């Protein structure tokens, strides 16, 4: 059964001046938005290096790609 998934690319830009309302849809299913709250979850930290975790926690914004999949092993969406 397909469920909702989200691929996230954290963006560490400090001095960004926003003149757009967030989330901003860049393309179908691709959003520019504030970093999701679930970035702070402990389960994410268990699978990351300290460098990756620091970058993730410092990211105020992110690119998000939302898609449906059956599991993590599914092929990447087109």
N, CA, C and O atoms as a GROMACS GRO file, in nm:
protein
  312
    1UNK      N    1   0.083  -0.118   0.000
    1UNK     CA    2   0.000   0.000   0.000
    1UNK      C    3   0.088   0.125   0.000
    1UNK      O    4   0.180   0.137   0.081
    2UNK      N    5   0.059   0.217  -0.089
    2UNK     CA    6   0.138   0.338  -0.099
    2UNK      C    7   0.109   0.432   0.018
    2UNK      O    8  -0.005   0.446   0.063
    3UNK      N    9   0.215   0.496   0.066
    3UNK     CA   10   0.203   0.597   0.171
    3UNK      C   11   0.278   0.722   0.127
    3UNK      O   12   0.351   0.720   0.028
    4UNK      N   13   0.260   0.830   0.200
    4UNK     CA   14   0.327   0.956   0.169
    4UNK      C   15   0.471   0.955   0.219
    4UNK      O   16   0.498   0.916   0.333
    5UNK      N   17   0.562   0.998   0.132
    5UNK     CA   18   0.704   1.009   0.166
    5UNK      C   19   0.750   1.151   0.133
    5UNK      O   20   0.683   1.224   0.060
    6UNK      N   21   0.864   1.188   0.189
    6UNK     CA   22   0.918   1.321   0.163
    6UNK      C   23   1.070   1.313   0.163
    6UNK      O   24   1.132   1.275   0.263
    7UNK      N   25   1.131   1.350   0.050
    7UNK     CA   26   1.276   1.364   0.043
    7UNK      C   27   1.308   1.509   0.076
    7UNK      O   28   1.243   1.600   0.026
    8UNK      N   29   1.410   1.530   0.160
    8UNK     CA   30   1.440   1.664   0.208
    8UNK      C   31   1.587   1.699   0.183
    8UNK      O   32   1.676   1.619   0.213
    9UNK      N   33   1.610   1.818   0.128
    9UNK     CA   34   1.745   1.871   0.112
    9UNK      C   35   1.756   1.997   0.197
    9UNK      O   36   1.703   2.102   0.159
   10UNK      N   37   1.824   1.988   0.313
   10UNK     CA   38   1.836   2.105   0.400
   10UNK      C   39   1.919   2.215   0.333
   10UNK      O   40   2.016   2.186   0.262
   11UNK      N   41   1.880   2.338   0.356
   11UNK     CA   42   1.952   2.454   0.302
   11UNK      C   43   1.996   2.542   0.418
   11UNK      O   44   1.914   2.584   0.499
   12UNK      N   45   2.124   2.569   0.426
   12UNK     CA   46   2.179   2.648   0.536
   12UNK      C   47   2.212   2.789   0.487
   12UNK      O   48   2.328   2.824   0.469
   13UNK      N   49   2.108   2.868   0.466
   13UNK     CA   50   2.124   3.007   0.424
   13UNK      C   51   2.080   3.096   0.539
   13UNK      O   52   1.965   3.089   0.583
   14UNK      N   53   2.169   3.178   0.587
   14UNK     CA   54   2.140   3.260   0.705
   14UNK      C   55   2.073   3.394   0.669
   14UNK      O   56   1.980   3.436   0.737
   15UNK      N   57   2.119   3.459   0.564
   15UNK     CA   58   2.076   3.596   0.535
   15UNK      C   59   1.976   3.603   0.421
   15UNK      O   60   1.980   3.695   0.340
   16UNK      N   61   1.888   3.509   0.415
   16UNK     CA   62   1.791   3.504   0.306
   16UNK      C   63   1.679   3.605   0.334
   16UNK      O   64   1.624   3.608   0.444
   17UNK      N   65   1.646   3.684   0.235
   17UNK     CA   66   1.536   3.779   0.244
   17UNK      C   67   1.419   3.721   0.165
   17UNK      O   68   1.428   3.706   0.043
   18UNK      N   69   1.312   3.687   0.231
   18UNK     CA   70   1.200   3.623   0.166
   18UNK      C   71   1.089   3.722   0.132
   18UNK      O   72   1.037   3.793   0.218
   19UNK      N   73   1.055   3.724   0.004
   19UNK     CA   74   0.942   3.803  -0.041
   19UNK      C   75   0.832   3.711  -0.093
   19UNK      O   76   0.745   3.754  -0.169
   20UNK      N   77   0.836   3.585  -0.052
   20UNK     CA   78   0.735   3.487  -0.094
   20UNK      C   79   0.674   3.424   0.029
   20UNK      O   80   0.735   3.417   0.136
   21UNK      N   81   0.552   3.378   0.012
   21UNK     CA   82   0.485   3.307   0.121
   21UNK      C   83   0.528   3.161   0.118
   21UNK      O   84   0.529   3.097   0.012
   22UNK      N   85   0.563   3.108   0.233
   22UNK     CA   86   0.604   2.968   0.242
   22UNK      C   87   0.488   2.881   0.286
   22UNK      O   88   0.405   2.927   0.364
   23UNK      N   89   0.479   2.759   0.241
   23UNK     CA   90   0.567   2.695   0.144
   23UNK      C   91   0.545   2.751   0.003
   23UNK      O   92   0.435   2.790  -0.034
   24UNK      N   93   0.655   2.754  -0.073
   24UNK     CA   94   0.652   2.803  -0.211
   24UNK      C   95   0.674   2.684  -0.304
   24UNK      O   96   0.776   2.616  -0.294
   25UNK      N   97   0.580   2.660  -0.394
   25UNK     CA   98   0.592   2.545  -0.484
   25UNK      C   99   0.680   2.583  -0.604
   25UNK      O  100   0.644   2.668  -0.685
   26UNK      N  101   0.798   2.518  -0.612
   26UNK     CA  102   0.891   2.543  -0.722
   26UNK      C  103   0.850   2.468  -0.848
   26UNK      O  104   0.868   2.517  -0.959
   27UNK      N  105   0.796   2.350  -0.830
   27UNK     CA  106   0.750   2.262  -0.938
   27UNK      C  107   0.651   2.166  -0.874
   27UNK      O  108   0.639   2.162  -0.752
   28UNK      N  109   0.580   2.088  -0.955
   28UNK     CA  110   0.486   1.993  -0.895
   28UNK      C  111   0.554   1.903  -0.790
   28UNK      O  112   0.652   1.835  -0.820
   29UNK      N  113   0.501   1.904  -0.669
   29UNK     CA  114   0.549   1.823  -0.556
   29UNK      C  115   0.683   1.868  -0.499
   29UNK      O  116   0.736   1.801  -0.410
   30UNK      N  117   0.739   1.978  -0.546
   30UNK     CA  118   0.867   2.028  -0.494
   30UNK      C  119   0.843   2.163  -0.429
   30UNK      O  120   0.798   2.258  -0.494
   31UNK      N  121   0.874   2.170  -0.299
   31UNK     CA  122   0.847   2.290  -0.221
   31UNK      C  123   0.976   2.348  -0.163
   31UNK      O  124   1.068   2.275  -0.127
   32UNK      N  125   0.980   2.480  -0.154
   32UNK     CA  126   1.079   2.551  -0.074
   32UNK      C  127   1.006   2.593   0.052
   32UNK      O  128   0.904   2.662   0.044
   33UNK      N  129   1.057   2.552   0.169
   33UNK     CA  130   0.984   2.578   0.293
   33UNK      C  131   1.082   2.583   0.410
   33UNK      O  132   1.202   2.558   0.395
   34UNK      N  133   1.030   2.616   0.524
   34UNK     CA  134   1.109   2.606   0.648
   34UNK      C  135   1.137   2.459   0.675
   34UNK      O  136   1.060   2.373   0.634
   35UNK      N  137   1.245   2.431   0.742
   35UNK     CA  138   1.280   2.292   0.774
   35UNK      C  139   1.168   2.228   0.854
   35UNK      O  140   1.113   2.290   0.945
   36UNK      N  141   1.135   2.104   0.823
   36UNK     CA  142   1.028   2.037   0.895
   36UNK      C  143   1.061   2.016   1.044
   36UNK      O  144   1.177   1.998   1.080
   37UNK      N  145   0.958   2.020   1.127
   37UNK     CA  146   0.977   1.999   1.271
   37UNK      C  147   1.038   1.862   1.301
   37UNK      O  148   1.112   1.847   1.398
   38UNK      N  149   1.007   1.762   1.218
   38UNK     CA  150   1.057   1.629   1.247
   38UNK      C  151   1.207   1.615   1.223
   38UNK      O  152   1.262   1.507   1.246
   39UNK      N  153   1.275   1.721   1.177
   39UNK     CA  154   1.421   1.720   1.170
   39UNK      C  155   1.482   1.701   1.308
   39UNK      O  156   1.596   1.655   1.321
   40UNK      N  157   1.409   1.737   1.410
   40UNK     CA  158   1.460   1.730   1.547
   40UNK      C  159   1.443   1.593   1.612
   40UNK      O  160   1.490   1.572   1.724
   41UNK      N  161   1.377   1.500   1.545
   41UNK     CA  162   1.349   1.370   1.606
   41UNK      C  163   1.477   1.292   1.633
   41UNK      O  164   1.570   1.292   1.552
   42UNK      N  165   1.480   1.225   1.746
   42UNK     CA  166   1.595   1.147   1.789
   42UNK      C  167   1.628   1.034   1.691
   42UNK      O  168   1.746   1.003   1.672
   43UNK      N  169   1.527   0.974   1.629
   43UNK     CA  170   1.552   0.861   1.540
   43UNK      C  171   1.636   0.902   1.419
   43UNK      O  172   1.710   0.820   1.366
   44UNK      N  173   1.625   1.026   1.374
   44UNK     CA  174   1.709   1.073   1.264
   44UNK      C  175   1.855   1.079   1.307
   44UNK      O  176   1.945   1.045   1.229
   45UNK      N  177   1.879   1.123   1.427
   45UNK     CA  178   2.016   1.140   1.477
   45UNK      C  179   2.091   1.008   1.484
   45UNK      O  180   2.213   1.006   1.469
   46UNK      N  181   2.021   0.899   1.505
   46UNK     CA  182   2.086   0.769   1.520
   46UNK      C  183   2.154   0.723   1.392
   46UNK      O  184   2.250   0.646   1.398
   47UNK      N  185   2.107   0.768   1.276
   47UNK     CA  186   2.163   0.722   1.150
   47UNK      C  187   2.253   0.825   1.082
   47UNK      O  188   2.288   0.810   0.965
   48UNK      N  189   2.292   0.930   1.155
   48UNK     CA  190   2.371   1.037   1.095
   48UNK      C  191   2.502   1.058   1.168
   48UNK      O  192   2.516   1.029   1.287
   49UNK      N  193   2.598   1.109   1.094
   49UNK     CA  194   2.725   1.149   1.156
   49UNK      C  195   2.701   1.281   1.230
   49UNK      O  196   2.600   1.347   1.207
   50UNK      N  197   2.792   1.318   1.316
   50UNK     CA  198   2.777   1.443   1.390
   50UNK      C  199   2.778   1.563   1.295
   50UNK      O  200   2.708   1.662   1.318
   51UNK      N  201   2.857   1.553   1.188
   51UNK     CA  202   2.862   1.661   1.087
   51UNK      C  203   2.727   1.674   1.016
   51UNK      O  204   2.676   1.784   0.999
   52UNK      N  205   2.669   1.561   0.974
   52UNK     CA  206   2.538   1.565   0.907
   52UNK      C  207   2.431   1.618   1.001
   52UNK      O  208   2.347   1.698   0.959
   53UNK      N  209   2.433   1.575   1.124
   53UNK     CA  210   2.333   1.619   1.221
   53UNK      C  211   2.344   1.769   1.248
   53UNK      O  212   2.242   1.838   1.258
   54UNK      N  213   2.464   1.820   1.259
   54UNK     CA  214   2.485   1.963   1.281
   54UNK      C  215   2.431   2.043   1.162
   54UNK      O  216   2.363   2.144   1.180
   55UNK      N  217   2.461   1.999   1.039
   55UNK     CA  218   2.411   2.068   0.920
   55UNK      C  219   2.259   2.067   0.917
   55UNK      O  220   2.196   2.167   0.881
   56UNK      N  221   2.201   1.956   0.954
   56UNK     CA  222   2.055   1.943   0.955
   56UNK      C  223   1.992   2.036   1.057
   56UNK      O  224   1.892   2.102   1.028
   57UNK      N  225   2.048   2.041   1.175
   57UNK     CA  226   1.994   2.125   1.281
   57UNK      C  227   2.013   2.274   1.253
   57UNK      O  228   1.935   2.356   1.301
   58UNK      N  229   2.115   2.310   1.176
   58UNK     CA  230   2.141   2.451   1.142
   58UNK      C  231   2.056   2.500   1.025
   58UNK      O  232   2.046   2.621   1.003
   59UNK      N  233   1.997   2.409   0.952
   59UNK     CA  234   1.922   2.446   0.832
   59UNK      C  235   1.787   2.507   0.870
   59UNK      O  236   1.704   2.441   0.933
   60UNK      N  237   1.768   2.631   0.832
   60UNK     CA  238   1.640   2.696   0.858
   60UNK      C  239   1.539   2.665   0.748
   60UNK      O  240   1.418   2.663   0.771
   61UNK      N  241   1.590   2.640   0.627
   61UNK     CA  242   1.504   2.614   0.511
   61UNK      C  243   1.540   2.480   0.449
   61UNK      O  244   1.645   2.423   0.478
   62UNK      N  245   1.451   2.432   0.361
   62UNK     CA  246   1.475   2.304   0.294
   62UNK      C  247   1.396   2.299   0.164
   62UNK      O  248   1.295   2.366   0.147
   63UNK      N  249   1.446   2.217   0.072
   63UNK     CA  250   1.369   2.177  -0.044
   63UNK      C  251   1.304   2.044  -0.009
   63UNK      O  252   1.370   1.954   0.041
   64UNK      N  253   1.175   2.032  -0.034
   64UNK     CA  254   1.101   1.910  -0.001
   64UNK      C  255   1.038   1.855  -0.127
   64UNK      O  256   0.974   1.927  -0.204
   65UNK      N  257   1.056   1.725  -0.148
   65UNK     CA  258   0.993   1.656  -0.260
   65UNK      C  259   0.899   1.552  -0.203
   65UNK      O  260   0.942   1.457  -0.138
   66UNK      N  261   0.770   1.570  -0.226
   66UNK     CA  262   0.669   1.479  -0.172
   66UNK      C  263   0.625   1.381  -0.281
   66UNK      O  264   0.602   1.419  -0.396
   67UNK      N  265   0.615   1.253  -0.240
   67UNK     CA  266   0.577   1.149  -0.335
   67UNK      C  267   0.514   1.032  -0.262
   67UNK      O  268   0.518   1.026  -0.139
   68UNK      N  269   0.456   0.942  -0.336
   68UNK     CA  270   0.396   0.821  -0.280
   68UNK      C  271   0.486   0.703  -0.312
   68UNK      O  272   0.544   0.696  -0.420
   69UNK      N  273   0.497   0.610  -0.217
   69UNK     CA  274   0.576   0.489  -0.238
   69UNK      C  275   0.525   0.379  -0.146
   69UNK      O  276   0.457   0.405  -0.047
   70UNK      N  277   0.560   0.256  -0.180
   70UNK     CA  278   0.523   0.141  -0.097
   70UNK      C  279   0.622   0.120   0.016
   70UNK      O  280   0.584   0.077   0.125
   71UNK      N  281   0.750   0.152  -0.010
   71UNK     CA  282   0.854   0.131   0.092
   71UNK      C  283   0.978   0.211   0.054
   71UNK      O  284   0.984   0.270  -0.053
   72UNK      N  285   1.074   0.211   0.141
   72UNK     CA  286   1.200   0.281   0.118
   72UNK      C  287   1.274   0.223  -0.002
   72UNK      O  288   1.350   0.293  -0.068
   73UNK      N  289   1.252   0.096  -0.031
   73UNK     CA  290   1.323   0.028  -0.141
   73UNK      C  291   1.261   0.054  -0.277
   73UNK      O  292   1.318   0.013  -0.378
   74UNK      N  293   1.146   0.122  -0.285
   74UNK     CA  294   1.086   0.151  -0.415
   74UNK      C  295   1.180   0.234  -0.502
   74UNK      O  296   1.265   0.308  -0.452
   75UNK      N  297   1.163   0.221  -0.632
   75UNK     CA  298   1.242   0.303  -0.724
   75UNK      C  299   1.209   0.450  -0.705
   75UNK      O  300   1.099   0.484  -0.663
   76UNK      N  301   1.306   0.536  -0.735
   76UNK     CA  302   1.283   0.679  -0.724
   76UNK      C  303   1.168   0.721  -0.814
   76UNK      O  304   1.156   0.670  -0.926
   77UNK      N  305   1.084   0.811  -0.769
   77UNK     CA  306   0.974   0.859  -0.853
   77UNK      C  307   1.026   0.936  -0.973
   77UNK      O  308   1.132   0.997  -0.968
   78UNK      N  309   0.951   0.932  -1.079
   78UNK     CA  310   0.991   1.001  -1.203
   78UNK      C  311   0.944   1.145  -1.201
   78UNK      O  312   0.968   1.219  -1.296
   0.00000   0.00000   0.00000
